[in-house]
Amino acid sequence: MRFIHLADVHLGAAPDTGFPWCEERENEIWETFQRVIRDVREKQVQLLLISGDLFHRQPLKKELRDVSYLFSTIPDTKVVLIAGNHDYLKEDSYYKTFPWGKNVICLFGETYDAVYLKGLDTYVYGLSYYSKEITKAYYDHVQPLAKDACHILLAHGGDAHHIPINMSRLKRAGFDYVALGHIHKPQIIQADAIAYPGSLEPLDRTETGAHGYILGEYAGGQVHITFCPCAKRQYRSLEVQIDGDTTQLSLEDTIRQGLQQQGMDDLYHITLVGRRDGDTVFYPERIQKLGNVLEVVDLTEPDHDLDKLKEQYRGTLISEFIGYFPSERTPLETKALYYGVQALLRSRGQR
């Protein structure tokens, strides 16, 4: 039996609000979900598991119709899903009354429940959220039924406010596979047994690295899983080393080459480090126009010719300040010296 495990799709989310690519990213989440449905069909997957937060918020009727249509294109695949903390089952949620197709099973109970898929000889267990937060550790004492079959638990949570999970207990519970959701970075908690697939597309700048879904196979009483990347973009960090010869134009060329090498579709947090010429000022707004740059952080320090400054400002506070520090300095003393010189120069109306 072959299955795909998804979680935290967050249909309807619009990451990076305020940036030019925000609307495009909202569409990409839908497009990536559609691509996974095609993978289900092409790879002849018999079971699609969705461990919560299919939607970013309460789903609209038209969104449910779109998802229902996609599920109808894989009629030979059983789809089992639960609601997470983002798409939780409010009293007036359209989730509750929507007429899903015959191949879709929603484990929308507020307490632990199970469904038996006869054709697959598989039990799938789970519960859904009825509020944004659940602090009770519902999964600490769950166990599969004492029946010969494949037993899979859908579980959404893992922190203090969203169903805390004792992973040691979960490992001993006896499920063939635990399909987790809520954590957006892929994590294999126990090899071939317990995993977070992460979100299909990264949703904020902290979610670096590959994103996708888990492809699993149950055979001979054993589960084997593989992580399958499928996201259109990644969040990346790019650190650029600066020296006294770096200019704005040379910096832009270096960054442009770095973006091209790593991928122009990806989203970047750029950090400038090192020592720049004392008279050089960098302009982050120009760097942000080079690609999908979320933020530019300038951690560079001015590299002043201290002997020259000491002579130039002889008899002033600047010269005395420089002379206060020993020639052999600790890194902390060096930082204090350069920051102090820069502040004193600025107070005299210079850079």
C-alpha positions in Angstrom: 0.0 0.0 0.0 1.5 3.3 -1.1 0.6 6.6 0.7 1.4 10.3 0.6 1.5 12.3 3.8 0.9 16.0 3.7 0.4 18.6 6.4 0.3 22.4 6.8 -0.6 23.2 3.2 -2.1 26.5 4.3 -4.2 27.2 1.2 -5.2 30.8 1.3 -2.0 32.0 2.9 -0.2 35.0 1.3 3.4 34.9 2.6 5.6 38.0 2.5 2.9 40.6 2.7 4.1 43.9 1.3 6.6 42.5 -1.1 6.0 42.5 -4.9 5.8 38.7 -5.1 3.2 38.2 -2.3 0.2 37.6 -4.6 2.3 35.2 -6.7 3.2 33.2 -3.7 -0.4 32.8 -2.6 -1.1 31.3 -6.0 2.0 29.1 -5.8 0.7 27.3 -2.7 -2.4 26.2 -4.7 -0.3 25.3 -7.7 2.0 23.1 -5.5 -1.0 21.4 -3.9 -2.3 20.7 -7.4 1.1 19.2 -8.4 0.9 16.9 -5.4 -2.5 15.7 -6.5 -1.0 14.9 -9.9 1.8 13.0 -8.2 -0.8 11.0 -6.3 -2.4 10.0 -9.6 0.9 9.3 -11.5 2.5 7.3 -8.7 -0.7 5.3 -8.2 -0.9 6.3 -4.5 -3.8 4.5 -2.7 -4.0 6.7 0.4 -3.6 10.5 0.9 -3.1 11.6 4.5 -3.5 15.3 5.5 -2.5 16.0 9.1 -4.2 19.3 9.6 -4.1 22.9 8.4 -5.0 22.2 4.8 -6.3 25.8 4.9 -4.6 28.8 6.5 -7.9 29.9 8.1 -11.6 29.0 7.9 -12.1 27.7 4.4 -14.5 29.4 2.0 -17.1 27.4 0.2 -15.5 28.1 -3.2 -12.1 26.9 -1.8 -13.8 23.7 -0.5 -15.3 23.2 -3.9 -11.9 23.6 -5.6 -10.3 21.1 -3.2 -13.2 18.7 -3.6 -12.7 18.8 -7.4 -9.0 18.0 -7.0 -9.9 15.0 -4.8 -12.4 13.9 -7.5 -9.6 13.6 -10.0 -8.1 10.8 -7.8 -11.2 8.6 -7.3 -9.2 5.5 -6.6 -7.3 7.1 -3.8 -8.7 7.3 -0.3 -8.2 10.8 1.3 -8.2 11.1 5.1 -7.9 14.4 6.8 -8.1 16.2 10.1 -8.6 19.9 10.9 -5.7 21.7 12.6 -5.4 24.8 14.7 -5.6 27.2 11.7 -8.6 25.6 10.0 -10.2 24.4 13.2 -13.9 23.5 13.3 -15.8 26.6 14.4 -19.5 26.3 15.1 -20.3 27.7 11.6 -17.5 26.1 9.7 -18.3 25.1 6.2 -16.1 22.1 6.8 -18.9 20.5 8.9 -21.6 20.5 6.2 -19.6 20.3 3.0 -20.6 17.3 0.8 -17.3 15.6 0.1 -16.9 12.9 -2.5 -17.0 9.1 -1.7 -13.2 8.8 -1.5 -12.9 11.5 1.2 -13.0 10.8 4.9 -12.9 13.6 7.5 -11.9 12.6 11.0 -13.7 15.6 12.4 -14.4 14.2 15.9 -13.3 16.3 18.9 -12.0 13.1 20.5 -9.9 10.3 19.2 -11.6 8.2 16.4 -10.7 5.6 13.8 -11.8 4.6 10.4 -11.1 1.2 8.7 -10.3 1.2 5.0 -11.2 -2.3 4.0 -9.7 -2.3 0.6 -6.3 -1.2 2.1 -6.6 -3.2 5.3 -5.7 -0.1 7.1 -6.9 1.7 10.2 -6.5 5.5 10.3 -6.9 7.3 13.6 -7.2 11.0 14.5 -9.1 13.9 16.0 -9.6 17.5 14.9 -9.3 21.0 16.5 -12.4 22.8 17.7 -10.4 25.8 18.9 -7.1 27.6 18.0 -5.3 26.1 21.0 -5.5 22.7 22.7 -3.2 22.3 25.8 -4.3 18.7 26.6 -1.9 16.0 25.6 -4.4 13.9 23.7 -1.8 11.6 22.1 0.0 10.5 25.3 -2.2 7.5 25.8 -3.5 6.6 22.3 -3.0 3.0 21.1 -4.0 1.2 17.9 -6.7 -1.5 18.1 -5.5 -5.0 18.6 -6.2 -6.1 15.1 -3.9 -7.4 12.3 -3.7 -4.5 9.8 -1.8 -1.3 9.1 -2.4 1.3 11.8 -1.7 5.0 11.0 -2.3 7.9 13.4 -2.9 11.5 12.1 -1.7 13.9 14.8 -1.5 17.7 14.7 0.5 19.4 17.4 3.7 19.2 19.3 4.1 22.4 21.4 2.7 23.6 24.7 -0.4 25.3 23.1 -1.2 22.8 20.4 -1.5 19.3 21.8 1.8 18.7 23.5 3.3 15.4 22.3 5.6 13.1 24.4 7.5 11.6 21.5 8.9 8.8 23.7 5.4 7.6 24.5 4.3 7.9 20.9 7.2 5.7 19.8 6.0 3.0 22.2 2.3 3.3 21.3 2.5 0.7 18.5 1.4 2.5 15.4 2.9 1.4 12.1 3.2 5.1 11.1 2.4 8.4 12.8 1.7 11.2 10.3 2.4 14.4 12.2 1.4 18.0 11.4 1.9 21.5 12.8 5.7 21.9 12.6 6.6 23.5 9.2 10.1 22.2 8.8 10.4 18.5 7.7 11.5 16.3 10.6 11.9 12.5 10.9 11.2 11.8 14.5 11.7 8.0 14.2 13.0 6.4 11.0 10.1 5.0 8.8 7.7 5.5 11.7 7.0 9.1 12.9 7.5 12.2 10.8 6.5 15.8 10.1 6.5 16.4 6.4 6.6 20.2 7.0 4.6 22.7 4.9 4.4 22.2 1.1 5.7 25.7 0.5 7.8 27.6 3.1 5.6 30.3 4.7 8.0 32.7 6.4 11.7 33.5 6.4 12.5 31.2 9.3 11.4 28.1 7.2 14.6 27.6 5.3 15.6 24.4 3.5 13.6 22.1 1.3 9.8 21.6 1.6 7.5 19.0 0.3 5.7 15.8 1.3 6.4 12.2 2.4 5.9 9.3 0.2 5.4 6.0 2.1 4.9 2.4 1.4 3.5 -0.3 3.7 4.6 -3.9 2.8 5.2 -7.0 4.8 4.3 -5.3 8.0 6.9 -2.6 7.5 6.7 1.1 6.5 9.3 2.8 4.4 9.2 6.6 3.8 10.9 9.1 1.5 10.9 12.9 1.7 10.0 14.4 -1.7 10.8 18.1 -2.2 8.3 19.9 -4.3 8.3 23.6 -3.3 8.7 26.2 -6.0 10.9 28.4 -3.7 13.1 28.3 -0.7 14.1 30.9 1.9 17.8 31.3 1.9 20.4 33.2 3.8 23.3 34.8 2.0 26.3 36.1 3.9 28.6 38.5 1.9 32.1 39.2 3.2 33.2 42.8 2.8 36.7 44.3 2.8 38.2 47.7 2.4 38.1 47.5 -1.4 34.4 46.7 -1.6 32.3 49.4 -3.3 28.6 49.5 -3.8 28.9 48.4 -7.4 31.3 45.5 -6.7 29.0 44.5 -3.8 26.0 44.4 -6.2 27.9 42.3 -8.7 28.9 39.8 -6.0 25.3 39.5 -4.7 23.9 39.2 -8.2 26.2 36.3 -8.9 25.2 34.7 -5.6 21.5 34.9 -6.4 22.0 33.4 -9.8 24.0 30.5 -8.5 21.5 29.6 -5.7 18.3 30.4 -7.7 16.6 33.6 -8.7 13.2 32.3 -7.7 14.3 31.8 -4.1 13.8 34.4 -1.3 16.8 35.9 0.4 17.9 37.3 3.7 21.3 39.0 3.0 23.9 39.8 5.7 26.9 42.0 5.1 29.9 41.2 7.3 33.5 42.4 7.6 35.3 45.7 7.5 34.5 48.3 4.9 36.5 51.4 4.0 35.8 54.1 6.6 34.3 56.4 3.9 32.1 53.8 2.3 28.3 53.7 2.8 26.2 50.8 1.4 22.6 51.3 0.1 20.4 48.3 1.0 17.5 49.6 -1.1 19.6 49.1 -4.3 20.5 45.6 -3.2 16.8 44.7 -2.7 16.2 45.4 -6.4 18.6 42.7 -7.5 16.1 39.9 -6.8 13.6 38.5 -4.3 15.4 40.1 -1.3 13.4 40.2 1.9 16.0 42.0 4.0 19.6 43.3 4.0 21.4 43.5 7.3 24.6 45.5 7.4 26.9 44.3 10.1 30.0 45.7 8.6 32.3 48.0 10.6 34.4 50.9 9.3 38.0 50.1 8.8 39.7 53.4 9.6 43.4 54.2 9.4 43.8 54.8 13.1 47.4 56.1 12.9 46.3 58.6 10.3 43.2 59.7 12.3 45.3 60.1 15.5 47.7 62.4 13.7 45.0 64.3 11.9 43.0 65.0 15.0 46.0 65.6 17.4 45.0 67.4 20.5 41.3 66.4 20.2 39.1 63.9 21.9 39.4 61.6 18.8 43.2 61.4 19.1 43.0 60.8 22.9 40.3 58.1 22.5 42.4 56.2 19.9 45.4 56.5 22.2 43.5 55.0 25.1 43.4 51.6 23.5 46.5 49.3 23.5 48.0 48.2 20.2 47.2 44.6 21.0 43.5 44.5 21.5 40.8 41.9 22.2 38.0 41.5 19.6 35.7 43.3 22.1 38.1 46.2 22.5 38.6 46.5 18.8 34.8 46.7 18.3 34.5 49.4 21.0 37.4 51.4 19.5 35.9 51.4 16.0 32.4 52.2 17.1 33.7 55.0 19.3 35.8 56.5 16.5 32.8 56.3 14.2 30.6 58.1 16.7 33.1 60.8 17.3 33.6 61.4 13.6 29.9 61.7 13.1 29.6 64.2 15.9 32.1 66.4 13.9 29.8 66.1 10.8 32.0 63.5 9.0 31.6 59.8 8.0 
